[in-house]
Amino acid sequence: MTYLWQEERGQKFYRVQTDEKEVAEKLKRRNGFKLSGWSINGHSLWIFACTFTRPDIAKKVLKSVTGQKSNIDSEGLISFGRSISLN
């Protein structure tokens, strides 16, 4: 699953978190994405910092990278990938 969130509402700074190696490799090769964190306990997890002028551009780029439709939760967290139901 890949997540996108804005660091502060109205600002151009975003974070992308993924547990998918293929997505992480694509982001490492793209301009504008900087690896800012990763898992050291054996689980696959990468966090990237990036900037976008508008939220719709951020969603469009991540949709292109993941090949998945976006889902938005009640707190504004945008996820790309399979939908998980907690029921």
PDB file as gemmi writes it, atoms N, CA and C in Angstrom:
CRYST1    1.000    1.000    1.000  90.00  90.00  90.00 P 1                      
ATOM      1  N   MET A   1       0.849  -1.168   0.000  1.00  0.00           N  
ATOM      2  CA  MET A   1       0.000   0.000   0.000  1.00  0.00           C  
ATOM      3  C   MET A   1       0.900   1.238   0.000  1.00  0.00           C  
ATOM      4  N   THR A   2       0.482   2.241  -0.691  1.00  0.00           N  
ATOM      5  CA  THR A   2       1.225   3.498  -0.779  1.00  0.00           C  
ATOM      6  C   THR A   2       0.340   4.624  -0.278  1.00  0.00           C  
ATOM      7  N   TYR A   3       0.897   5.479   0.566  1.00  0.00           N  
ATOM      8  CA  TYR A   3       0.152   6.595   1.154  1.00  0.00           C  
ATOM      9  C   TYR A   3       0.804   7.917   0.782  1.00  0.00           C  
ATOM     10  N   LEU A   4      -0.021   8.940   0.644  1.00  0.00           N  
ATOM     11  CA  LEU A   4       0.432  10.294   0.348  1.00  0.00           C  
ATOM     12  C   LEU A   4      -0.229  11.222   1.346  1.00  0.00           C  
ATOM     13  N   TRP A   5       0.548  12.104   1.969  1.00  0.00           N  
ATOM     14  CA  TRP A   5      -0.060  13.108   2.832  1.00  0.00           C  
ATOM     15  C   TRP A   5       0.697  14.416   2.736  1.00  0.00           C  
ATOM     16  N   GLN A   6      -0.032  15.493   2.965  1.00  0.00           N  
ATOM     17  CA  GLN A   6       0.538  16.836   2.955  1.00  0.00           C  
ATOM     18  C   GLN A   6       1.045  17.114   4.363  1.00  0.00           C  
ATOM     19  N   GLU A   7       2.294  17.578   4.472  1.00  0.00           N  
ATOM     20  CA  GLU A   7       2.870  17.815   5.797  1.00  0.00           C  
ATOM     21  C   GLU A   7       2.085  18.866   6.573  1.00  0.00           C  
ATOM     22  N   GLU A   8       1.679  19.923   5.892  1.00  0.00           N  
ATOM     23  CA  GLU A   8       0.895  20.981   6.525  1.00  0.00           C  
ATOM     24  C   GLU A   8      -0.095  21.504   5.495  1.00  0.00           C  
ATOM     25  N   ARG A   9      -1.351  21.593   5.890  1.00  0.00           N  
ATOM     26  CA  ARG A   9      -2.398  22.037   4.967  1.00  0.00           C  
ATOM     27  C   ARG A   9      -2.022  23.383   4.340  1.00  0.00           C  
ATOM     28  N   GLY A  10      -2.155  23.460   3.018  1.00  0.00           N  
ATOM     29  CA  GLY A  10      -1.860  24.688   2.302  1.00  0.00           C  
ATOM     30  C   GLY A  10      -0.403  24.861   1.900  1.00  0.00           C  
ATOM     31  N   GLN A  11       0.458  23.952   2.332  1.00  0.00           N  
ATOM     32  CA  GLN A  11       1.880  24.023   1.985  1.00  0.00           C  
ATOM     33  C   GLN A  11       2.183  23.032   0.860  1.00  0.00           C  
ATOM     34  N   LYS A  12       3.320  23.174   0.215  1.00  0.00           N  
ATOM     35  CA  LYS A  12       3.651  22.334  -0.937  1.00  0.00           C  
ATOM     36  C   LYS A  12       4.462  21.087  -0.589  1.00  0.00           C  
ATOM     37  N   PHE A  13       4.633  20.811   0.691  1.00  0.00           N  
ATOM     38  CA  PHE A  13       5.481  19.699   1.119  1.00  0.00           C  
ATOM     39  C   PHE A  13       4.647  18.457   1.410  1.00  0.00           C  
ATOM     40  N   TYR A  14       5.048  17.339   0.814  1.00  0.00           N  
ATOM     41  CA  TYR A  14       4.316  16.080   0.936  1.00  0.00           C  
ATOM     42  C   TYR A  14       5.260  14.964   1.357  1.00  0.00           C  
ATOM     43  N   ARG A  15       4.661  13.887   1.860  1.00  0.00           N  
ATOM     44  CA  ARG A  15       5.387  12.649   2.154  1.00  0.00           C  
ATOM     45  C   ARG A  15       4.664  11.507   1.458  1.00  0.00           C  
ATOM     46  N   VAL A  16       5.443  10.557   0.995  1.00  0.00           N  
ATOM     47  CA  VAL A  16       4.916   9.344   0.386  1.00  0.00           C  
ATOM     48  C   VAL A  16       5.504   8.174   1.153  1.00  0.00           C  
ATOM     49  N   GLN A  17       4.637   7.274   1.605  1.00  0.00           N  
ATOM     50  CA  GLN A  17       5.078   6.078   2.330  1.00  0.00           C  
ATOM     51  C   GLN A  17       4.602   4.857   1.565  1.00  0.00           C  
ATOM     52  N   THR A  18       5.479   3.907   1.366  1.00  0.00           N  
ATOM     53  CA  THR A  18       5.096   2.690   0.656  1.00  0.00           C  
ATOM     54  C   THR A  18       5.763   1.468   1.271  1.00  0.00           C  
ATOM     55  N   ASP A  19       5.090   0.337   1.129  1.00  0.00           N  
ATOM     56  CA  ASP A  19       5.684  -0.939   1.522  1.00  0.00           C  
ATOM     57  C   ASP A  19       5.905  -1.819   0.288  1.00  0.00           C  
ATOM     58  N   GLU A  20       5.749  -1.222  -0.892  1.00  0.00           N  
ATOM     59  CA  GLU A  20       5.909  -1.939  -2.150  1.00  0.00           C  
ATOM     60  C   GLU A  20       7.268  -1.603  -2.771  1.00  0.00           C  
ATOM     61  N   LYS A  21       8.102  -2.623  -2.909  1.00  0.00           N  
ATOM     62  CA  LYS A  21       9.462  -2.413  -3.416  1.00  0.00           C  
ATOM     63  C   LYS A  21       9.464  -1.804  -4.814  1.00  0.00           C  
ATOM     64  N   GLU A  22       8.544  -2.237  -5.680  1.00  0.00           N  
ATOM     65  CA  GLU A  22       8.496  -1.719  -7.047  1.00  0.00           C  
ATOM     66  C   GLU A  22       8.214  -0.220  -7.056  1.00  0.00           C  
ATOM     67  N   VAL A  23       7.296   0.224  -6.207  1.00  0.00           N  
ATOM     68  CA  VAL A  23       6.963   1.651  -6.116  1.00  0.00           C  
ATOM     69  C   VAL A  23       8.157   2.421  -5.563  1.00  0.00           C  
ATOM     70  N   ALA A  24       8.804   1.887  -4.540  1.00  0.00           N  
ATOM     71  CA  ALA A  24       9.972   2.554  -3.950  1.00  0.00           C  
ATOM     72  C   ALA A  24      11.083   2.721  -4.983  1.00  0.00           C  
ATOM     73  N   GLU A  25      11.320   1.701  -5.789  1.00  0.00           N  
ATOM     74  CA  GLU A  25      12.361   1.788  -6.817  1.00  0.00           C  
ATOM     75  C   GLU A  25      12.021   2.854  -7.854  1.00  0.00           C  
ATOM     76  N   LYS A  26      10.752   2.947  -8.235  1.00  0.00           N  
ATOM     77  CA  LYS A  26      10.337   3.984  -9.184  1.00  0.00           C  
ATOM     78  C   LYS A  26      10.541   5.377  -8.596  1.00  0.00           C  
ATOM     79  N   LEU A  27      10.183   5.541  -7.324  1.00  0.00           N  
ATOM     80  CA  LEU A  27      10.322   6.853  -6.684  1.00  0.00           C  
ATOM     81  C   LEU A  27      11.789   7.246  -6.530  1.00  0.00           C  
ATOM     82  N   LYS A  28      12.656   6.272  -6.266  1.00  0.00           N  
ATOM     83  CA  LYS A  28      14.091   6.561  -6.147  1.00  0.00           C  
ATOM     84  C   LYS A  28      14.658   7.106  -7.455  1.00  0.00           C  
ATOM     85  N   ARG A  29      14.108   6.649  -8.582  1.00  0.00           N  
ATOM     86  CA  ARG A  29      14.600   7.081  -9.892  1.00  0.00           C  
ATOM     87  C   ARG A  29      13.996   8.406 -10.357  1.00  0.00           C  
ATOM     88  N   ARG A  30      12.890   8.825  -9.758  1.00  0.00           N  
ATOM     89  CA  ARG A  30      12.214  10.047 -10.209  1.00  0.00           C  
ATOM     90  C   ARG A  30      12.838  11.284  -9.588  1.00  0.00           C  
ATOM     91  N   ASN A  31      12.923  12.345 -10.371  1.00  0.00           N  
ATOM     92  CA  ASN A  31      13.370  13.637  -9.849  1.00  0.00           C  
ATOM     93  C   ASN A  31      12.316  14.183  -8.895  1.00  0.00           C  
ATOM     94  N   GLY A  32      12.764  14.817  -7.827  1.00  0.00           N  
ATOM     95  CA  GLY A  32      11.845  15.456  -6.896  1.00  0.00           C  
ATOM     96  C   GLY A  32      11.449  14.613  -5.702  1.00  0.00           C  
ATOM     97  N   PHE A  33      11.818  13.335  -5.695  1.00  0.00           N  
ATOM     98  CA  PHE A  33      11.514  12.467  -4.558  1.00  0.00           C  
ATOM     99  C   PHE A  33      12.814  12.149  -3.836  1.00  0.00           C  
ATOM    100  N   LYS A  34      12.856  12.442  -2.538  1.00  0.00           N  
ATOM    101  CA  LYS A  34      14.059  12.189  -1.747  1.00  0.00           C  
ATOM    102  C   LYS A  34      13.720  11.182  -0.649  1.00  0.00           C  
ATOM    103  N   LEU A  35      14.480  10.103  -0.584  1.00  0.00           N  
ATOM    104  CA  LEU A  35      14.273   9.096   0.450  1.00  0.00           C  
ATOM    105  C   LEU A  35      14.591   9.718   1.802  1.00  0.00           C  
ATOM    106  N   SER A  36      13.596   9.759   2.689  1.00  0.00           N  
ATOM    107  CA  SER A  36      13.801  10.404   3.985  1.00  0.00           C  
ATOM    108  C   SER A  36      13.704   9.435   5.156  1.00  0.00           C  
ATOM    109  N   GLY A  37      13.243   8.217   4.895  1.00  0.00           N  
ATOM    110  CA  GLY A  37      13.163   7.228   5.961  1.00  0.00           C  
ATOM    111  C   GLY A  37      12.925   5.843   5.388  1.00  0.00           C  
ATOM    112  N   TRP A  38      13.341   4.813   6.130  1.00  0.00           N  
ATOM    113  CA  TRP A  38      13.132   3.445   5.706  1.00  0.00           C  
ATOM    114  C   TRP A  38      13.137   2.553   6.926  1.00  0.00           C  
ATOM    115  N   SER A  39      12.645   1.354   6.756  1.00  0.00           N  
ATOM    116  CA  SER A  39      12.555   0.393   7.849  1.00  0.00           C  
ATOM    117  C   SER A  39      13.903  -0.274   8.084  1.00  0.00           C  
ATOM    118  N   ILE A  40      14.216  -0.484   9.343  1.00  0.00           N  
ATOM    119  CA  ILE A  40      15.448  -1.204   9.673  1.00  0.00           C  
ATOM    120  C   ILE A  40      15.163  -2.504  10.416  1.00  0.00           C  
ATOM    121  N   ASN A  41      13.881  -2.864  10.520  1.00  0.00           N  
ATOM    122  CA  ASN A  41      13.537  -4.062  11.286  1.00  0.00           C  
ATOM    123  C   ASN A  41      13.120  -5.240  10.411  1.00  0.00           C  
ATOM    124  N   GLY A  42      13.461  -5.199   9.136  1.00  0.00           N  
ATOM    125  CA  GLY A  42      13.167  -6.331   8.271  1.00  0.00           C  
ATOM    126  C   GLY A  42      11.897  -6.196   7.458  1.00  0.00           C  
ATOM    127  N   HIS A  43      11.007  -5.285   7.819  1.00  0.00           N  
ATOM    128  CA  HIS A  43       9.797  -5.059   7.028  1.00  0.00           C  
ATOM    129  C   HIS A  43      10.113  -4.054   5.938  1.00  0.00           C  
ATOM    130  N   SER A  44       9.483  -4.219   4.806  1.00  0.00           N  
ATOM    131  CA  SER A  44       9.688  -3.278   3.700  1.00  0.00           C  
ATOM    132  C   SER A  44       8.900  -2.005   3.965  1.00  0.00           C  
ATOM    133  N   LEU A  45       9.589  -0.881   4.057  1.00  0.00           N  
ATOM    134  CA  LEU A  45       8.938   0.404   4.274  1.00  0.00           C  
ATOM    135  C   LEU A  45       9.886   1.510   3.844  1.00  0.00           C  
ATOM    136  N   TRP A  46       9.395   2.408   2.990  1.00  0.00           N  
ATOM    137  CA  TRP A  46      10.174   3.546   2.525  1.00  0.00           C  
ATOM    138  C   TRP A  46       9.320   4.793   2.654  1.00  0.00           C  
ATOM    139  N   ILE A  47       9.932   5.911   3.050  1.00  0.00           N  
ATOM    140  CA  ILE A  47       9.240   7.195   3.141  1.00  0.00           C  
ATOM    141  C   ILE A  47      10.036   8.210   2.330  1.00  0.00           C  
ATOM    142  N   PHE A  48       9.338   8.906   1.454  1.00  0.00           N  
ATOM    143  CA  PHE A  48       9.954   9.894   0.572  1.00  0.00           C  
ATOM    144  C   PHE A  48       9.386  11.273   0.851  1.00  0.00           C  
ATOM    145  N   ALA A  49      10.224  12.290   0.754  1.00  0.00           N  
ATOM    146  CA  ALA A  49       9.795  13.688   0.834  1.00  0.00           C  
ATOM    147  C   ALA A  49       9.741  14.226  -0.593  1.00  0.00           C  
ATOM    148  N   CYS A  50       8.740  15.059  -0.866  1.00  0.00           N  
ATOM    149  CA  CYS A  50       8.597  15.646  -2.198  1.00  0.00           C  
ATOM    150  C   CYS A  50       7.794  16.936  -2.098  1.00  0.00           C  
ATOM    151  N   THR A  51       7.808  17.713  -3.166  1.00  0.00           N  
ATOM    152  CA  THR A  51       7.030  18.953  -3.201  1.00  0.00           C  
ATOM    153  C   THR A  51       6.163  18.968  -4.456  1.00  0.00           C  
ATOM    154  N   PHE A  52       4.954  19.476  -4.297  1.00  0.00           N  
ATOM    155  CA  PHE A  52       4.015  19.677  -5.392  1.00  0.00           C  
ATOM    156  C   PHE A  52       3.298  20.992  -5.147  1.00  0.00           C  
ATOM    157  N   THR A  53       2.989  21.702  -6.217  1.00  0.00           N  
ATOM    158  CA  THR A  53       2.320  22.994  -6.060  1.00  0.00           C  
ATOM    159  C   THR A  53       0.850  22.843  -5.702  1.00  0.00           C  
ATOM    160  N   ARG A  54       0.245  21.712  -6.093  1.00  0.00           N  
ATOM    161  CA  ARG A  54      -1.176  21.494  -5.800  1.00  0.00           C  
ATOM    162  C   ARG A  54      -1.418  20.025  -5.453  1.00  0.00           C  
ATOM    163  N   PRO A  55      -2.408  19.755  -4.587  1.00  0.00           N  
ATOM    164  CA  PRO A  55      -2.713  18.370  -4.220  1.00  0.00           C  
ATOM    165  C   PRO A  55      -3.127  17.498  -5.402  1.00  0.00           C  
ATOM    166  N   ASP A  56      -3.845  18.060  -6.364  1.00  0.00           N  
ATOM    167  CA  ASP A  56      -4.283  17.243  -7.498  1.00  0.00           C  
ATOM    168  C   ASP A  56      -3.099  16.770  -8.344  1.00  0.00           C  
ATOM    169  N   ILE A  57      -2.052  17.564  -8.415  1.00  0.00           N  
ATOM    170  CA  ILE A  57      -0.846  17.149  -9.141  1.00  0.00           C  
ATOM    171  C   ILE A  57      -0.160  16.007  -8.391  1.00  0.00           C  
ATOM    172  N   ALA A  58      -0.091  16.106  -7.068  1.00  0.00           N  
ATOM    173  CA  ALA A  58       0.511  15.044  -6.252  1.00  0.00           C  
ATOM    174  C   ALA A  58      -0.233  13.727  -6.464  1.00  0.00           C  
ATOM    175  N   LYS A  59      -1.560  13.776  -6.436  1.00  0.00           N  
ATOM    176  CA  LYS A  59      -2.357  12.561  -6.640  1.00  0.00           C  
ATOM    177  C   LYS A  59      -2.147  11.986  -8.037  1.00  0.00           C  
ATOM    178  N   LYS A  60      -2.075  12.850  -9.032  1.00  0.00           N  
ATOM    179  CA  LYS A  60      -1.893  12.398 -10.416  1.00  0.00           C  
ATOM    180  C   LYS A  60      -0.550  11.689 -10.590  1.00  0.00           C  
ATOM    181  N   VAL A  61       0.505  12.257 -10.018  1.00  0.00           N  
ATOM    182  CA  VAL A  61       1.835  11.649 -10.122  1.00  0.00           C  
ATOM    183  C   VAL A  61       1.858  10.290  -9.431  1.00  0.00           C  
ATOM    184  N   LEU A  62       1.298  10.203  -8.222  1.00  0.00           N  
ATOM    185  CA  LEU A  62       1.312   8.928  -7.499  1.00  0.00           C  
ATOM    186  C   LEU A  62       0.433   7.890  -8.175  1.00  0.00           C  
ATOM    187  N   LYS A  63      -0.661   8.319  -8.784  1.00  0.00           N  
ATOM    188  CA  LYS A  63      -1.500   7.385  -9.536  1.00  0.00           C  
ATOM    189  C   LYS A  63      -0.704   6.808 -10.697  1.00  0.00           C  
ATOM    190  N   SER A  64       0.079   7.647 -11.353  1.00  0.00           N  
ATOM    191  CA  SER A  64       0.922   7.204 -12.464  1.00  0.00           C  
ATOM    192  C   SER A  64       1.992   6.216 -11.993  1.00  0.00           C  
ATOM    193  N   VAL A  65       2.615   6.499 -10.862  1.00  0.00           N  
ATOM    194  CA  VAL A  65       3.685   5.636 -10.343  1.00  0.00           C  
ATOM    195  C   VAL A  65       3.137   4.292  -9.874  1.00  0.00           C  
ATOM    196  N   THR A  66       2.005   4.310  -9.157  1.00  0.00           N  
ATOM    197  CA  THR A  66       1.467   3.077  -8.584  1.00  0.00           C  
ATOM    198  C   THR A  66       0.588   2.299  -9.546  1.00  0.00           C  
ATOM    199  N   GLY A  67      -0.028   2.996 -10.496  1.00  0.00           N  
ATOM    200  CA  GLY A  67      -0.979   2.341 -11.387  1.00  0.00           C  
ATOM    201  C   GLY A  67      -2.279   1.993 -10.694  1.00  0.00           C  
ATOM    202  N   GLN A  68      -2.550   2.627  -9.562  1.00  0.00           N  
ATOM    203  CA  GLN A  68      -3.737   2.332  -8.755  1.00  0.00           C  
ATOM    204  C   GLN A  68      -4.612   3.570  -8.591  1.00  0.00           C  
ATOM    205  N   LYS A  69      -5.884   3.350  -8.324  1.00  0.00           N  
ATOM    206  CA  LYS A  69      -6.821   4.424  -8.034  1.00  0.00           C  
ATOM    207  C   LYS A  69      -6.603   4.888  -6.593  1.00  0.00           C  
ATOM    208  N   SER A  70      -6.827   6.180  -6.342  1.00  0.00           N  
ATOM    209  CA  SER A  70      -6.625   6.707  -4.989  1.00  0.00           C  
ATOM    210  C   SER A  70      -7.887   6.570  -4.147  1.00  0.00           C  
ATOM    211  N   ASN A  71      -7.686   6.394  -2.856  1.00  0.00           N  
ATOM    212  CA  ASN A  71      -8.751   6.370  -1.854  1.00  0.00           C  
ATOM    213  C   ASN A  71      -8.409   7.426  -0.817  1.00  0.00           C  
ATOM    214  N   ILE A  72      -9.403   8.189  -0.357  1.00  0.00           N  
ATOM    215  CA  ILE A  72      -9.167   9.236   0.633  1.00  0.00           C  
ATOM    216  C   ILE A  72      -9.962   8.902   1.888  1.00  0.00           C  
ATOM    217  N   ASP A  73      -9.288   8.890   3.060  1.00  0.00           N  
ATOM    218  CA  ASP A  73      -9.989   8.608   4.311  1.00  0.00           C  
ATOM    219  C   ASP A  73     -10.531   9.899   4.921  1.00  0.00           C  
ATOM    220  N   SER A  74     -11.195   9.784   6.060  1.00  0.00           N  
ATOM    221  CA  SER A  74     -11.847  10.933   6.701  1.00  0.00           C  
ATOM    222  C   SER A  74     -10.860  11.986   7.195  1.00  0.00           C  
ATOM    223  N   GLU A  75      -9.598  11.624   7.391  1.00  0.00           N  
ATOM    224  CA  GLU A  75      -8.590  12.578   7.860  1.00  0.00           C  
ATOM    225  C   GLU A  75      -7.780  13.178   6.712  1.00  0.00           C  
ATOM    226  N   GLY A  76      -8.111  12.818   5.474  1.00  0.00           N  
ATOM    227  CA  GLY A  76      -7.424  13.374   4.322  1.00  0.00           C  
ATOM    228  C   GLY A  76      -6.216  12.588   3.858  1.00  0.00           C  
ATOM    229  N   LEU A  77      -5.956  11.433   4.465  1.00  0.00           N  
ATOM    230  CA  LEU A  77      -4.842  10.586   4.040  1.00  0.00           C  
ATOM    231  C   LEU A  77      -5.230   9.903   2.734  1.00  0.00           C  
ATOM    232  N   ILE A  78      -4.381   9.992   1.744  1.00  0.00           N  
ATOM    233  CA  ILE A  78      -4.660   9.419   0.432  1.00  0.00           C  
ATOM    234  C   ILE A  78      -3.864   8.136   0.294  1.00  0.00           C  
ATOM    235  N   SER A  79      -4.557   7.047  -0.055  1.00  0.00           N  
ATOM    236  CA  SER A  79      -3.873   5.773  -0.241  1.00  0.00           C  
ATOM    237  C   SER A  79      -4.066   5.299  -1.675  1.00  0.00           C  
ATOM    238  N   PHE A  80      -3.096   4.545  -2.157  1.00  0.00           N  
ATOM    239  CA  PHE A  80      -3.134   3.969  -3.493  1.00  0.00           C  
ATOM    240  C   PHE A  80      -2.904   2.484  -3.334  1.00  0.00           C  
ATOM    241  N   GLY A  81      -3.813   1.678  -3.861  1.00  0.00           N  
ATOM    242  CA  GLY A  81      -3.663   0.238  -3.756  1.00  0.00           C  
ATOM    243  C   GLY A  81      -4.947  -0.392  -3.301  1.00  0.00           C  
ATOM    244  N   ARG A  82      -4.812  -1.555  -2.749  1.00  0.00           N  
ATOM    245  CA  ARG A  82      -5.993  -2.304  -2.341  1.00  0.00           C  
ATOM    246  C   ARG A  82      -6.713  -1.588  -1.204  1.00  0.00           C  
ATOM    247  N   SER A  83      -8.018  -1.715  -1.209  1.00  0.00           N  
ATOM    248  CA  SER A  83      -8.829  -1.104  -0.159  1.00  0.00           C  
ATOM    249  C   SER A  83      -8.939  -2.082   0.999  1.00  0.00           C  
ATOM    250  N   ILE A  84      -8.702  -1.612   2.199  1.00  0.00           N  
ATOM    251  CA  ILE A  84      -8.735  -2.472   3.380  1.00  0.00           C  
ATOM    252  C   ILE A  84      -9.940  -2.109   4.231  1.00  0.00           C  
ATOM    253  N   SER A  85     -10.774  -3.091   4.512  1.00  0.00           N  
ATOM    254  CA  SER A  85     -11.940  -2.874   5.359  1.00  0.00           C  
ATOM    255  C   SER A  85     -11.635  -3.388   6.757  1.00  0.00           C  
ATOM    256  N   LEU A  86     -11.980  -2.605   7.760  1.00  0.00           N  
ATOM    257  CA  LEU A  86     -11.723  -3.010   9.144  1.00  0.00           C  
ATOM    258  C   LEU A  86     -12.909  -3.726   9.769  1.00  0.00           C  
ATOM    259  N   ASN A  87     -13.978  -3.948   9.012  1.00  0.00           N  
ATOM    260  CA  ASN A  87     -15.175  -4.623   9.550  1.00  0.00           C  
ATOM    261  C   ASN A  87     -15.011  -6.106   9.549  1.00  0.00           C  
TER     262      ASN A  87                                                      
END                                                                             
